[in-house]
């Protein structure tokens, strides 16, 4: 009988039903696992399922029965792939499960900032609207997306979905391909300088690699409109966080909405921590991917991968 071990189950949420995996054999579930704990917990495992736990010689050298490693994410930087190949251990990751969720969250961040929803929510809840002189309060001005230029950095599946939705709102979509591989006949491809200097909204949907590490630094921010909104739902280190904090504090850009950070959970030394103005900055704790449907879809894919592997 197969033994399946979940090493960090809480990274996919406790609300997701994992009972389907029982059909494969014994299922052992751990909320979190340190490197040392993972080394103990994988000793007699046939299949391990994990998100962030490192999988390398240190963690699985004594896992004599291990046949398959399933990562509940797209990124596989935590896998020592050469070591797995040497041991003949297969691995799987998951792509495409969160496209709708991340695209939706992108617009949530944009609307929150663009329409100053934090200000207007506080205005009403502080009861300043009670018995006010006029039915409309014009203090914080906002604009329509229609007619604005939306610049997309990274035109993969998520970038393309955001482009489709932005077009429905009447935006003029332009894009910059960080890999040079993704192209479109629908949207206008431009260089990065052009995108930064002409966009009213810039959203990042690129992976972290040598082309994108610290792509958005002080120089990049000086090229942007001072009315521009920046969104990052890609990877944290694409942005130099100190430079973003400086750009926001000096009004070089209007606002930023980010779901990913250089260090997660947020480090106490993160310079963005000190910006308390929610009209200028909103940070969400890496939740863009985490819609219930996306997480259910993720585990359905993992289930199918294991079934396919065992049925070979």
C-alpha positions in Angstrom: 0.0 0.0 0.0 1.2 3.5 -0.9 2.0 6.0 1.8 1.4 9.6 0.9 2.8 12.4 3.1 1.6 16.0 3.0 4.5 18.0 4.5 2.9 21.4 4.7 -0.9 21.0 4.3 -1.7 24.5 5.8 -0.1 26.1 2.7 -3.2 25.1 0.7 -5.7 25.9 3.4 -7.6 23.7 5.8 -10.9 24.2 4.0 -9.8 22.1 1.1 -11.0 18.5 1.2 -8.2 16.0 0.7 -10.2 12.8 1.3 -9.9 11.7 -2.3 -6.2 10.9 -1.8 -7.2 8.1 0.6 -7.9 5.9 -2.4 -4.2 5.7 -3.1 -3.3 4.3 0.3 -2.3 5.6 3.7 -2.4 9.4 3.9 -0.4 11.2 6.6 -0.9 15.0 7.0 1.4 17.5 8.7 0.5 21.2 8.9 4.1 22.4 8.5 7.5 20.7 8.3 11.0 22.0 9.0 13.9 20.6 7.1 14.7 18.3 10.0 11.1 17.2 10.4 10.8 16.5 6.7 13.8 14.2 6.8 12.1 12.2 9.5 8.6 12.3 8.0 9.6 11.1 4.5 11.6 8.0 5.6 8.9 5.5 4.6 6.9 7.7 2.2 6.2 6.6 -1.4 4.8 10.0 -2.5 5.2 13.4 -0.8 3.1 16.5 -1.4 4.4 19.9 -0.5 4.5 23.6 -1.3 7.6 25.3 0.2 9.5 22.5 1.9 13.0 22.0 0.4 13.4 18.6 -1.3 17.1 17.7 -1.5 19.6 15.2 -0.2 19.2 16.6 3.3 15.5 16.1 3.5 15.0 12.9 1.5 18.3 10.9 1.7 16.7 8.3 3.9 13.4 8.1 1.9 14.2 4.8 0.3 10.7 4.2 -1.0 10.2 7.7 -2.5 8.9 7.6 -6.0 7.1 10.9 -6.7 7.3 14.5 -5.4 4.3 16.7 -6.0 4.6 20.5 -5.6 1.4 22.3 -5.0 2.6 25.4 -6.9 4.1 26.4 -10.2 7.5 27.3 -9.0 10.0 24.5 -8.3 13.0 26.3 -6.9 12.8 24.2 -3.8 13.5 21.0 -5.7 17.0 19.7 -6.1 16.2 18.3 -9.6 19.6 16.8 -10.3 19.5 14.8 -7.1 15.9 13.6 -7.8 17.0 12.5 -11.3 20.0 10.6 -9.8 17.6 8.8 -7.5 15.1 8.2 -10.2 12.4 10.1 -8.3 9.8 11.8 -10.5 8.4 15.2 -9.7 5.3 17.2 -10.8 4.3 20.8 -10.4 1.0 22.6 -11.3 0.5 25.5 -13.7 -2.6 27.4 -14.9 -4.8 26.7 -11.8 -4.9 30.3 -10.6 -5.2 32.4 -13.7 -8.7 33.6 -13.0 -8.0 34.2 -9.3 -4.9 36.3 -9.9 -6.5 38.3 -12.7 -9.5 39.0 -10.4 -7.2 40.1 -7.6 -5.3 42.4 -10.0 -8.5 44.3 -10.6 -9.4 44.3 -6.9 -6.1 46.1 -6.2 -6.6 48.5 -9.1 -10.2 49.5 -8.1 -9.2 49.8 -4.4 -6.5 52.3 -5.3 -8.0 54.0 -8.3 -11.3 54.8 -6.7 -9.8 55.6 -3.2 -12.1 53.1 -1.6 -10.2 53.2 1.6 -10.9 56.9 2.0 -14.6 56.7 1.1 -15.2 53.7 3.3 -13.6 55.5 6.2 -15.5 58.7 5.3 -18.8 56.9 5.7 -17.9 54.7 8.7 -16.5 57.7 10.6 -20.1 59.1 10.2 -19.0 62.2 8.4 -21.6 61.4 5.8 -24.3 61.4 8.4 -26.4 64.6 7.7 -23.7 65.9 5.4 -24.7 68.9 3.2 -24.6 67.1 -0.1 -25.4 63.6 -1.4 -22.0 63.2 -3.1 -18.6 63.7 -1.6 -15.9 64.8 -4.1 -12.8 65.0 -1.9 -10.8 62.3 -3.6 -11.0 62.4 -7.4 -10.8 59.3 -9.5 -10.9 58.4 -13.2 -12.3 55.8 -15.5 -10.2 52.9 -16.8 -11.7 53.6 -20.2 -9.3 55.4 -22.4 -6.3 54.9 -20.1 -3.2 53.0 -21.1 -2.7 49.7 -19.2 0.9 48.4 -19.4 1.4 44.7 -18.8 4.8 43.3 -17.8 4.8 39.6 -18.7 2.2 38.4 -21.2 1.9 34.8 -20.0 -1.5 33.2 -19.3 -2.3 35.6 -16.4 -1.0 38.7 -18.3 -3.2 37.8 -21.3 -6.3 37.3 -19.1 -5.7 40.7 -17.5 -5.3 42.2 -20.9 -8.6 40.8 -22.0 -10.5 42.1 -19.0 -8.8 45.5 -19.2 -9.9 45.8 -22.8 -13.5 45.1 -21.7 -13.2 48.2 -19.5 -12.0 50.2 -22.5 -8.3 50.4 -21.7 -5.6 50.6 -24.3 -3.4 47.6 -23.5 0.3 47.5 -24.3 2.8 44.9 -23.0 6.5 44.1 -22.5 7.6 40.5 -22.8 10.3 39.9 -20.2 11.3 36.6 -21.8 11.0 37.8 -25.4 8.9 34.7 -26.1 5.3 35.8 -25.6 3.9 37.8 -28.4 0.4 38.9 -29.3 -1.4 40.0 -32.5 -4.1 41.7 -30.4 -2.1 44.0 -28.1 0.8 46.4 -28.9 4.3 45.2 -27.9 6.6 47.9 -26.7 10.0 48.2 -24.9 10.1 48.6 -21.2 10.9 52.3 -21.2 7.9 53.1 -23.5 5.6 51.0 -21.3 6.7 52.8 -18.1 6.6 56.3 -19.5 3.1 55.9 -21.2 1.1 53.7 -18.9 -1.5 54.9 -16.4 -1.6 51.5 -14.8 1.4 49.0 -14.8 0.7 45.5 -13.7 3.4 42.8 -13.3 2.6 39.2 -14.2 6.1 37.9 -14.8 8.1 35.1 -13.2 11.3 35.8 -11.2 14.4 35.1 -13.3 17.5 36.9 -14.5 15.4 39.1 -16.7 13.1 40.3 -14.0 15.2 40.4 -10.8 15.0 44.1 -9.5 13.5 45.1 -12.9 11.5 47.8 -11.1 14.2 50.0 -9.4 14.7 53.7 -8.8 15.5 54.3 -12.4 12.3 52.5 -13.6 10.2 54.6 -11.2 11.6 57.9 -12.5 10.3 56.9 -16.0 6.7 56.4 -14.8 4.0 59.0 -14.7 3.5 60.5 -11.3 -0.2 59.6 -11.6 0.5 56.0 -12.4 -0.6 53.0 -10.3 1.7 50.0 -10.0 0.4 46.5 -9.4 2.7 43.5 -8.6 1.1 40.0 -8.5 4.2 38.4 -10.0 7.1 37.9 -7.6 8.4 40.2 -4.9 12.0 40.6 -5.9 11.0 42.0 -9.2 10.6 45.2 -7.3 13.3 46.9 -5.2 11.2 47.6 -2.2 13.2 50.5 -0.8 13.0 52.2 -4.2 9.3 51.7 -4.3 8.9 53.1 -0.9 11.0 56.1 -1.9 8.9 56.5 -5.1 5.6 56.5 -3.1 6.9 58.8 -0.4 8.2 61.3 -2.9 5.1 61.0 -5.1 7.0 59.8 -8.2 4.1 57.4 -8.7 0.6 57.7 -7.4 0.0 54.4 -5.7 1.0 50.7 -5.6 -0.9 47.5 -4.9 1.3 44.4 -4.3 0.5 40.8 -3.3 4.1 39.6 -3.2 7.2 40.6 -1.2 10.9 40.1 -1.3 10.7 38.1 2.0 7.4 36.4 2.9 6.0 36.6 5.5 6.8 40.3 5.6 10.1 41.1 7.3 10.2 43.7 10.1 12.9 45.6 8.1 10.7 45.9 5.0 10.6 49.7 4.1 7.0 49.4 2.8 5.9 48.5 6.3 6.1 52.2 7.3 3.7 53.5 4.7 0.3 53.5 6.4 -1.7 55.5 3.8 -4.0 53.0 2.2 -4.8 55.5 -0.6 -1.2 55.2 -1.6 -0.3 51.5 -0.8 -2.2 48.3 -0.3 -0.3 45.1 0.4 -2.1 41.7 0.5 -0.4 38.7 2.0 0.2 36.6 -1.1 -3.5 35.7 -1.6 -4.0 36.5 -5.3 -3.8 32.8 -6.1 -5.9 31.6 -3.2 -9.6 31.7 -4.3 -11.3 28.6 -3.1 -11.9 27.4 -6.7 -8.3 27.9 -7.5 -7.1 25.8 -4.5 -9.7 23.1 -5.3 -8.5 23.1 -8.9 -4.9 22.8 -7.7 -5.5 19.7 -5.6 -7.7 18.1 -8.3 -4.7 18.5 -10.6 -2.3 17.0 -8.0 -4.8 14.1 -7.6 -4.9 13.5 -11.3 -1.1 13.6 -11.5 -0.7 10.9 -8.8 -3.4 8.7 -10.5 -1.8 9.0 -13.9 1.6 8.2 -12.4 0.3 5.1 -10.5 -1.7 3.9 -13.5 1.4 3.8 -15.8 
